[in-house]
């Protein structure tokens, strides 16, 4: 019996490998909505996304998910280099860039970024693939919770390639020439927990309901400059009606559908009034990751600009 033991073990390994491959590389289903198409394992179910930019959401296991996202690129938007989030704030928030690669997917330029992310909820492997076409930014994002010490090992590369389903989606991903209107005019949203408000962010006008306006001359989140948002105080849903109640330390959250990240700011000061804003426009200075909220003063007039200054504290994955 002992002399046959190695052969039995080899047979068991062979059978286990075949079973794994048959599960991992088994039959696939095809997704095609007229705009994007890709193959995916047929034992995956499509789920409802959690934000307007999500086109498709899969949850291959209890501790992993894959989202396919689309966001219209606002006029004047300048993306981070290679779509990498590698700022000091990102690193301090637990984002560690493992790799960045440029590749071709169906003749389209694509950027693949891999991170390990340490957060209060655990340690995550995050893979991102970014593609631009037809004025839209498409992303395929994979998140999986992993052991907290896995990235301490000298060789963790096998851990980064253990989900063949993700590879199947990426390898077959195709963006067609057809342009389908976006689900939302917003490229992000702002929420202020202490005021119990949540509004969309748009770049075309301030005179719309349920939204605030992004100053196009300002910066986007975490791009080493100040971001500016303007909201009405008494009309068009009055998003900044109670802005005067904000106190230093209060939290302001920007959900960015372009980078698929959540940016958490803290109020630094409130009540900076600029009476000459018409002749001396508000400036959004470079060199720091700040946020300025602007509204009218006194309420219901346009005599002056009321400003709340906030500072970026941390960054989290959006999904």
N, C-alpha and C positions, 0 to 999 in steps of 0.2 A: 504494500500500500504506500509506503514511504517513497518508493522510487517513482510512483505515479503522481505524487503530490505536486511537484513543480508543473507537470503537464496540466493537472486539474486547475491550478491557480491561473496558468496562462489562458486556459479555456474560459475561465470565469471572467478574466479581464477582457478577453476578446468579446464575449457575449455582452458584457456591460458596456463596452465601447460601441458596439453595434446598436444596442438599445438607446444609448445616449444620442448617437448620430441620427437614428431614425426619428427620435423625438425632436431633436434640435433642427435637423435639416429635412423634416418631413414635408408634407404637402403644404402649399401656400395658397392664400387668397390674394386677390388683386383689388386694390383701391383705385378708383378713378372718378373724380368729380368734375371732369372736364378741364380742370386747371392744373391739378397735380395728380400724379399716379405713382404707385409703388406696390411691391409685393410685401406680404407679411405672413407670419405663421398662422395657419387657419384655426389654431386653437386660441388665438387672441380675440378678445371682444373689444369693439370700439365703444368708448365711454364718453360721457358728456364732459366737455372742457370746463375749466374754472374761470377763464377770462376770455374776452371777445376775440383775442388774436389766435386762440387755439382752434385749429381746423379739425384735428384728430387727436385723441388721447387713448393710449393703451396702458394697461397695467399688467405686464407679464407675470409678476409675482407680487406677494404682499409687501415687499420692500423695494420695488422698482417701478418706474413709470417712464413712458416715452411720449413726448408731445411733438406734434407737427404744427408749426405756427406760421402765420402770415400777418405782416403789418405793412401798410402803405408807408413808403418813405417820405416824410415831410419835406417840403421844399427847403433847401439849405442845410439839410441834415448831413453832418459829417460823422461817419461811424468811427468807433475806436479802431486803431490800426489792427488789421487782421481779426477784428471783432474780439480782441483779447481784453479781458478785464484784469489789469495788472497794476492798478494804482496802489498807493500806500493804504488807502482806506479799504480796498478789496483784500489786500494781504492781511491787514489787521483784523478783518472780518472773517478770516479763516480760509479765504480762497488761495490755493497754491496751484500755480500753473505747472502742469506736468509736461505737456507737449502742445505744439502748435504746428499744423501742417496745412499746406495748400495743395489741393488736388483737383481733379476734373471729375465731375459727375454728369454723365450724358452731355459732354462737351461744354458744361458750364463750370466757371471757376467756383470753387467751394473752399471754405476754411474750416478745419476741424480743430477744436480746442478741447483739451482734457484737463480737468481740475480734480484735486481732492479738496473737500470742503469740511472743515471742522466747525460745528455749531453746537448750540446747547442741546439740540435734539439728537445729535450723533455725528458720525463721520460718513461722508457721501463721496461716491465717485460720480462725476458729472462729465458727460461728453456732449459737445455741441458741434453741429454742422450748420454753417451759414452760407446762403446762396442769395444773390440779388438778380432779379429779372422782372421786366415789365413795370419797373418803378416800385416793386414790392421787395421786402426782405423776408425770406423764408428761413426757418430754423427747424432743425430736428434735434431734440434735446433728450438725453437719456440720464436719469438719476437713479442711483442705487445705493442704499445704505450698506455699509461694509463695516468690518471689524475696525475698531478704533486704532489698532496698532498695525494695520496692514500696510500702510504707507511708510512705516519705519523699516520695512525689509529692504534689503539691497536690490532684490529682483522681484518687483511686483508687476512687471509687464504682462504676465499671463492673466492677472486679475482684470486688466483693462480690455481684454478681448474674449471674455467668457460668455457673452450673450450673442449667439449667432443671429437671433431675431433682429437685433438692432442693426447688425451688419447687412442683413437681408433688406431691410427698409432703406438703408443708405445707398447700397449698391444699385438698387432699382429705382431710386427716386428721380422723378422727371417733372420739370416745370414746363408746361406747354405755352405756346404763344398767346393763347386765349387769355383775355383779361376779364376777370370776374370782379364786380364791385366789392369793396371791403364791407365787412359786417358793421363796422363802426367808424365814425369820423374821428374818433379819439386815438391818439398814439399812446395814451397812458391814462392814469387816474391819480387823483390826490385824495387821501383820507386823513382826517384830523380827529382822532379818537375822542379827545376832550370836548369837542363840539358836536360829535356824533354826525359828521358829514362825510360824504363821498361823492366826488364829482369827476367827470371826464375831463381830459386835457386835450385841447385842439389848437391848431396853428393858424386857422383861417379868420376867425372873428371872435369877439367877446360877447356879441349880441346873440347868444343862443342859450336855450334853457339847459339846465343840468350840466353845465360845463364852465370851465375857466379857460382863459386864453394864455397861450405860451408866447412870450416875447421872442420873436424870431432873431432879434439882435443879441439875445442872451445865449447861455450855454445849455446843453443837455446834461443830465445828471452824471456826476463823476467824470467830467471832462476838464477838470482843473480850471474851472471858472464858475461864475455865478449864474444860476438859473433864475428866471423871473416869470411869475405867474400873476395875471391880472384877473380880478373877479368883481362882479357888481355887488353892491351892498344893499340895494333896495329893489332891483328889477331883475328880470331874466333868472328866476329862481333864487336870486340873491345869495350866491354861494359863500360870500364873505360877510354875510349879515352880522355875525357875532365875532368877527375876527378880533375885535378889541378886547375880548375876554381871554385871549391867549396869554399864557404866562411863561416866563423863562423855564426851560426844561420840558415843556409840553412837546409831544411827539407829532411830527408831520411825516406822512408816508407817501412816497411817489412810487406807484406801480408802473414800470416802464415796459411796454409791450415790444419795444424795439430791441432792447438788450435782454428781455425776459428776466429782469432783476427788480428787486424791491429795495428802494433807497430810503433809509430812515434818518430823518433830520430831527434836531432839537431846536426849539425856539431859543434864541439868544437875547433878543430885545423886541419890544413891541411899542408902536406909537411914534415912530420916526415920521414926521410930517414935512413934506416938501411942497412949499407954496409956489415955487417957481418952476414946477415940472414942465410947463408948456414951453418956456424959453430955455430952460436948462434941463433937458431930458434926464431921466433916471439912467444911471450907468451901471452896467453889470460887469464888474471888474474881474480880470483873470487872476490866476494864481492861487485860488482856493475853491473848495467845493461847497459853496454856499447856496442858499435859496432865499429869494426875496418875494414875499407875497405883497401884492399891491391892490389897493382899492381906493374908493373916493372918500373925500373928507371936506366938510362935514357930510354925514350920510345923506345921500340923495342929491348931492351937488358935485360939481367938478372943479371946485375952487382949489383943492390941494390933493396931493397923493398921500395916503396913509400906508406905511410900510411896516412889515414884520420881517425881521432878519433871522434866518435859521442856518444851522451848520450841519453838514453831513456827518453822521456818527457811525453808521454801519451799513453794510450791504448784505442782502440775502437773495437766494434764488427765488424766482417768482413762482415756480412750480415744483 
